[in-house]
Amino acid sequence: MKPEKKPLGLYIHIPFCRSKCDYCDFYSLAGHEEGMDNYQRALLAHLKETALSARSFSVDTIYFGGGAPSFYGEKRLRELLSAVKKHYRVDRDAEITFEANPDSVSFRALRALRRAGFNRISMGLQSACPAELLSIHRPHTVEQGGEAVAAARKAKLKNLSLDLIYGLPGQTMDSWQRSVEYALSLGPEHLSCYGLKVEEGTALAARVSRGEALPDDDAQADMYLWTVERLRALGYEQYEISNFARPGRASRHNMKYWTLGEYAGFGPGAHSDLGDVRYAYLRSLDTYCAGVEAGVSVLESSERIPPRERDIEYVMLGLRLTQGISRQEFENRYRLPFAPIQSVLERFHASGHAALVGGRWRLTPEGFLVSNQIIGQALEALAGEKLRREEANARHDYRVR
């Protein structure tokens, strides 16, 4: 009997977009359409080359992110997916997602993508308030959002995810609620509701540095907690801090990131975690294309992290999920005591920020609001325990276990 192939996710980065949104710090380029064909050749070559190291894997998720893959054009996306299917073993029920902006889709293109094998679309609505869309320089209108969803449904795409952002300039609880209700009226299977982050180097960061005000932490907390309750009442299950889905519709690809699954990324700025090695490519379109063509390394970083040494990631990522973390799972995997982490979680349990459910520790919605603080204290406790054990080993005191 042949050994069962390990699951693998593929991430293909499309760095092109019509315009750069003020909050975006992903590697994306506006006004570089002339580079699309050269990039396509590089991606096709890189996919073929990497397939040799993925022969022991079976691809069960494929994700085209950006930028705006829909702006890249359906013909190029179909060609890339065809290449993946040619060079990799792709599961028959693989989840195949592409990101889209409402201004760069059409019924014909969406139908062609669905027929090619794409079965999930993630669309960036971000807001249903015209003034808020303008404030962050989104390239679409509220009406285009509704039309794009209608086109996706007409094209028989049955797994739709919508993105919304709370904490936008000028946003109020009332306008946020209107955005959520509008998104819900479109009947998505999945909703991602992200708190706005002001990333260094973005246009929004420059605006804030000049004194522009944003909704404060308390206002954003109120928006978040209202959203959790509203979506729960309608049957959407929260499975991660910012993500909600109908039963069985959680993003299988994103779950790989949060559960330490293996994935291979392609494109400038893309990250991978494959064969115990975590690596990332340089954030430069020209360098990536030239490097792939010349057969030279385009890596920005590379680090080997054996499974036994991923205890920090297990805690940090696991506490982002509503499934949480398990004492038994942690101690079996990493041969470290869970007690220091549990002592932190017990303190937050007393304040209503953490809960023990079915033998697993998880954060409550209120806990998710201060997750950085909780996770930071848990990791600090874990680091202290590891240091204590190292010092005991140096003293040859083997009573410490």
C-alpha positions in Angstrom: 0.0 0.0 0.0 1.3 3.4 -1.0 1.7 5.9 1.9 -1.0 8.5 2.1 0.2 11.9 0.7 0.4 14.8 3.1 -2.0 17.7 2.6 -0.5 20.9 1.2 -1.9 24.4 0.5 -0.7 26.6 -2.3 -0.7 30.4 -2.1 -0.2 32.4 -5.3 0.3 36.1 -4.8 -1.0 38.5 -7.5 0.6 41.9 -6.6 -1.3 44.0 -9.2 -4.3 46.2 -8.4 -6.1 49.2 -9.9 -5.2 51.5 -7.1 -3.6 51.3 -3.6 -6.0 51.6 -0.7 -4.8 53.9 2.1 -4.6 51.2 4.8 -2.9 48.5 2.7 0.6 47.3 3.5 0.5 44.1 1.5 3.0 44.0 -1.3 0.9 45.3 -4.2 1.5 47.6 -7.1 -0.9 50.0 -8.9 -0.2 51.1 -12.4 2.1 48.3 -13.4 -0.1 46.4 -15.8 2.8 46.3 -18.3 4.5 43.8 -16.0 1.7 41.3 -15.9 2.8 39.1 -18.8 6.4 38.8 -17.5 5.1 38.0 -14.1 2.9 35.3 -15.5 5.9 33.6 -17.1 7.8 33.7 -13.9 4.9 32.2 -11.9 4.4 29.4 -14.4 8.1 28.6 -14.3 8.3 28.7 -10.5 5.2 26.5 -10.1 6.7 23.9 -12.4 10.1 24.0 -10.6 8.7 23.7 -7.1 6.4 20.8 -8.0 9.4 18.5 -7.8 9.7 19.1 -4.0 6.0 18.6 -3.5 5.7 15.1 -4.9 4.9 13.6 -1.5 2.0 16.0 -1.0 -1.6 16.3 -2.2 -2.8 19.8 -2.7 -6.1 20.3 -0.9 -6.3 24.2 -0.9 -5.3 26.8 -3.5 -5.5 30.5 -2.7 -5.0 33.4 -5.2 -4.5 36.5 -3.1 -3.3 40.0 -3.7 -3.4 42.8 -4.7 -6.4 42.0 -6.8 -6.4 38.7 -8.6 -9.6 39.7 -10.4 -7.8 42.7 -11.8 -5.0 40.4 -13.2 -7.6 38.9 -15.6 -9.5 35.6 -15.7 -7.4 34.2 -18.6 -4.2 34.4 -16.6 -5.8 33.0 -13.5 -7.2 30.0 -15.5 -3.7 29.4 -17.0 -2.2 29.4 -13.5 -4.8 27.0 -12.2 -4.3 24.7 -15.2 -0.5 24.6 -14.5 -1.1 23.7 -10.9 -3.4 20.9 -11.9 -0.8 19.7 -14.4 2.2 19.7 -12.1 0.7 18.9 -8.7 -1.6 16.3 -7.4 -4.8 18.3 -6.6 -7.6 16.7 -4.6 -10.9 16.4 -6.3 -12.6 18.4 -3.5 -9.8 21.0 -3.1 -10.9 24.4 -2.0 -9.8 26.9 -4.7 -10.2 30.5 -3.8 -9.5 33.8 -5.6 -9.8 37.3 -4.1 -11.8 39.9 -6.1 -12.6 43.6 -6.0 -16.1 44.5 -7.0 -14.9 46.9 -9.7 -12.9 44.2 -11.6 -15.3 41.3 -12.1 -17.9 40.4 -14.6 -20.4 37.6 -15.0 -18.5 36.2 -18.0 -15.2 36.2 -16.2 -16.6 34.7 -13.0 -18.4 31.9 -15.0 -15.1 31.1 -16.8 -13.3 30.9 -13.5 -15.9 28.7 -12.0 -15.8 26.4 -15.0 -12.0 26.2 -14.7 -12.3 24.9 -11.2 -12.4 27.9 -8.9 -15.1 27.2 -6.2 -14.6 30.0 -3.7 -14.5 33.8 -4.0 -13.4 36.3 -1.4 -14.6 39.7 -2.2 -13.5 43.0 -0.5 -16.6 45.1 0.2 -15.0 46.7 3.3 -17.9 49.1 3.8 -21.4 49.8 2.6 -21.1 53.5 3.3 -20.0 55.6 0.3 -18.2 58.2 2.4 -16.1 55.5 4.1 -15.1 53.8 0.8 -14.0 57.2 -0.4 -12.1 57.9 2.8 -9.8 54.9 2.2 -9.7 55.2 -1.6 -11.4 51.9 -2.4 -11.8 51.7 -6.2 -15.5 50.6 -6.1 -18.9 51.8 -5.1 -21.5 50.2 -2.8 -23.6 49.4 -5.9 -20.8 47.7 -7.6 -20.4 45.5 -4.6 -24.0 44.3 -4.8 -23.7 43.8 -8.6 -20.5 41.8 -8.2 -22.1 39.4 -5.7 -25.1 39.0 -8.0 -22.7 38.2 -10.9 -20.9 35.6 -8.7 -24.2 33.9 -7.8 -25.3 34.0 -11.5 -22.0 32.3 -12.3 -22.9 29.6 -9.8 -20.1 30.3 -7.3 -21.6 28.8 -4.2 -19.0 29.7 -1.6 -18.8 33.5 -1.1 -16.8 35.3 1.5 -17.1 39.0 2.1 -14.6 41.3 3.8 -15.6 44.2 6.1 -13.4 46.6 8.1 -14.5 48.4 11.3 -12.7 51.4 12.8 -12.6 53.3 9.4 -12.2 57.1 9.3 -15.6 58.7 10.1 -17.2 55.4 10.9 -19.8 55.2 13.7 -21.6 52.3 15.3 -24.7 53.1 13.1 -22.7 53.1 9.8 -20.9 49.9 10.8 -24.2 48.1 11.6 -25.5 49.2 8.2 -22.5 47.8 6.5 -22.9 44.4 8.3 -26.6 44.3 7.5 -25.9 45.1 3.9 -23.3 42.3 3.7 -25.7 39.9 5.3 -28.4 40.8 2.8 -26.2 39.4 0.1 -26.2 36.0 1.8 -22.5 35.2 2.1 -21.3 31.8 3.4 -18.4 33.5 5.1 -17.7 36.9 6.6 -14.3 38.4 7.6 -14.7 41.4 9.9 -11.3 43.0 10.5 -10.4 45.8 12.9 -8.6 48.6 11.1 -4.8 48.5 11.7 -2.7 51.6 10.9 0.4 50.1 9.4 3.6 52.0 9.3 4.4 53.4 5.8 0.9 53.5 4.5 -1.0 56.5 3.4 -3.4 56.1 6.3 -0.5 56.2 8.8 0.6 59.5 7.3 -2.9 60.9 7.7 -3.1 59.8 11.3 0.3 61.3 12.0 -1.1 64.6 10.7 -3.8 64.4 13.3 -6.7 62.6 11.6 -8.9 60.9 14.2 -10.2 57.3 14.0 -12.8 55.5 16.1 -11.1 54.9 19.5 -10.5 51.5 21.1 -13.8 51.5 23.0 -15.8 52.3 19.9 -14.1 49.5 18.0 -14.7 47.1 20.8 -18.4 47.9 20.8 -18.5 47.3 17.0 -16.7 44.0 17.4 -18.9 42.6 20.2 -22.1 43.7 18.5 -20.9 41.9 15.3 -20.1 38.6 17.2 -23.6 38.6 18.7 -25.4 39.6 15.5 -23.7 36.9 13.4 -24.1 34.2 16.1 -27.8 34.9 16.1 -28.0 34.3 12.4 -26.1 31.0 12.5 -22.6 32.2 11.6 -20.0 30.3 13.7 -17.0 32.3 14.8 -13.9 30.2 14.3 -11.2 32.8 14.5 -10.8 36.3 15.9 -12.1 38.0 12.8 -13.7 35.2 10.8 -17.3 33.8 10.8 -18.8 31.1 8.6 -21.9 29.1 8.0 -21.4 25.5 9.3 -18.8 23.8 7.1 -17.7 26.9 5.3 -14.7 28.0 7.3 -11.7 28.9 5.1 -9.8 25.6 4.8 -6.8 27.4 3.4 -6.5 30.0 6.2 -6.9 27.3 8.8 -3.6 25.8 7.6 -1.9 29.0 8.7 -3.5 28.9 12.2 -3.1 25.1 12.8 0.5 24.8 11.6 -0.3 23.1 8.3 2.1 23.0 5.4 1.8 25.5 2.5 3.9 26.8 -0.3 3.7 30.4 -1.5 4.6 31.9 -4.9 5.3 35.5 -5.8 7.1 38.5 -4.2 6.4 38.7 -0.5 4.8 35.3 -0.4 5.5 33.1 2.7 5.8 29.3 2.9 6.0 26.7 5.6 7.1 23.4 3.9 9.2 20.5 5.1 9.9 22.2 8.5 11.3 25.2 6.8 9.6 28.6 6.9 10.7 31.0 4.2 9.6 34.1 2.4 10.4 35.8 -1.0 11.7 39.3 -1.5 9.1 42.0 -1.9 10.2 43.0 -5.3 8.4 42.2 -8.6 11.4 42.8 -10.8 13.8 40.8 -8.5 11.4 37.9 -8.3 10.9 37.7 -12.1 14.6 38.1 -12.9 15.6 35.6 -10.2 13.2 32.9 -11.3 14.3 33.4 -14.9 18.0 33.1 -14.0 17.5 30.3 -11.5 18.9 32.1 -8.6 17.5 32.5 -5.1 14.9 35.2 -4.5 14.5 34.4 -0.8 14.3 37.1 1.8 14.5 34.8 4.8 14.6 31.1 5.5 14.5 29.3 8.9 14.3 25.6 9.8 11.8 25.0 12.7 11.4 21.3 13.6 7.9 20.3 14.8 9.1 19.9 18.5 10.2 23.6 18.5 6.9 25.1 17.4 5.4 25.5 20.9 5.4 29.3 20.6 3.5 29.2 17.3 1.0 26.6 18.7 0.1 29.0 21.6 0.2 32.2 19.6 -1.9 30.9 16.7 -4.1 28.5 18.6 -5.4 31.3 20.9 -6.6 33.1 17.8 -9.0 30.3 17.1 -12.3 29.5 19.0 -11.2 25.9 19.2 -8.3 27.1 21.4 -5.4 25.0 22.8 -5.3 21.8 24.7 -3.0 20.9 27.6 -2.8 17.3 26.5 -2.1 18.2 22.9 0.6 20.8 23.9 2.4 18.4 26.3 2.3 15.5 23.9 3.7 17.5 21.0 6.3 19.6 22.8 7.3 17.7 25.9 6.9 20.8 28.0 4.6 21.5 31.0 1.4 23.4 30.2 1.1 24.6 33.8 2.7 28.1 33.3 0.4 28.8 30.4 -2.6 27.5 32.3 -1.8 29.8 35.2 -2.1 32.8 32.9 -5.3 31.5 31.3 -6.8 30.9 34.7 -6.3 34.5 35.7 -8.0 35.6 32.5 -10.8 33.1 33.1 -11.6 34.8 36.4 -12.0 38.1 34.5 -14.2 36.6 31.8 -11.6 36.8 29.0 -10.8 33.0 28.8 -12.8 29.8 29.1 -12.1 26.1 29.5 -14.5 24.2 27.1 -14.3 20.5 26.5 -10.7 20.3 27.9 -9.5 23.2 25.6 -8.6 26.7 26.6 -10.0 29.4 24.4 -10.5 33.1 24.5 -14.0 34.7 24.8 -15.0 37.5 22.5 -14.0 40.0 25.2 -10.7 38.1 25.4 -10.1 38.4 21.7 -10.2 42.2 22.2 -7.1 41.9 24.4 -5.6 38.8 22.8 -2.2 40.4 22.3 -1.9 41.0 26.0 -3.1 37.5 26.9 -0.9 35.7 24.3 2.0 37.9 25.3 1.7 36.9 29.0 1.3 33.2 28.1 4.4 33.2 25.9 6.3 35.1 28.6 5.3 32.4 31.1 6.4 29.7 28.7 9.7 31.4 28.1 10.3 31.6 31.8 9.7 27.8 32.1 12.0 27.0 29.3 14.8 29.2 30.8 14.3 27.5 34.2 14.7 24.1 32.5 17.8 25.2 30.6 19.4 26.5 33.8 18.6 23.2 35.6 20.2 21.2 32.8 23.3 23.4 33.0 23.5 22.5 36.7 22.8 18.8 35.8 19.7 19.0 38.0 17.6 16.4 36.3 14.8 16.6 38.9 13.3 19.5 36.8 11.0 18.0 34.3 
